[in-house]
């Protein structure tokens, strides 16, 4: 049987739903990546001239 201390250790190790939501908010999206690529392509075209 798990003791209260064992349960607390497990809770400390595993991410909570709130932790995961916070982590996901900071991830780049496909749209962000596409915007970055468009900017890089535009800059490359300007520098070729």
N, C-alpha and C positions, 0 to 999 in steps of 0.2 A: 504494500500500500504506500502511496506517496504521502510524504509529510508536507506540512505547510511550507517548510523551507525548500523542499524539492519542487513544489508547485511554483514558488516564487522564482526559483532559478530558471524554470522553463519559461515563465512569463517574461523574464528579463532577456532571454535569448531570442524568442520569436518576435517578429515585427507585428505590431497591431494594425488594424485597418487604417487608423489615422496616420500611422507612420508610413504606410504604403501610399496613401493618398498624397501626403506631403512630398514623398519622393517622386511620384509620377508627375506632379505639377512642375517640377524642375527639368523634366526631360524635354528635349527638342522634338518637335513634331515634323512630319513629312513636309508640311507647308514651310516650316522654318528652314529646313534643309534646301528645299527648292528655291526659296528666296535667296539664300546664301549662294547657291550655284548660279542663279541668274545674275547676282551682283558680281560674282567673280568673272563670269563670262563677259559682262558689260565692261568691266575694268580691263580685261585682257584685250578686247576689241579696241578700246581707246588707246591702250599702250602700244598696239601694233602700228598705229598711224604715225 
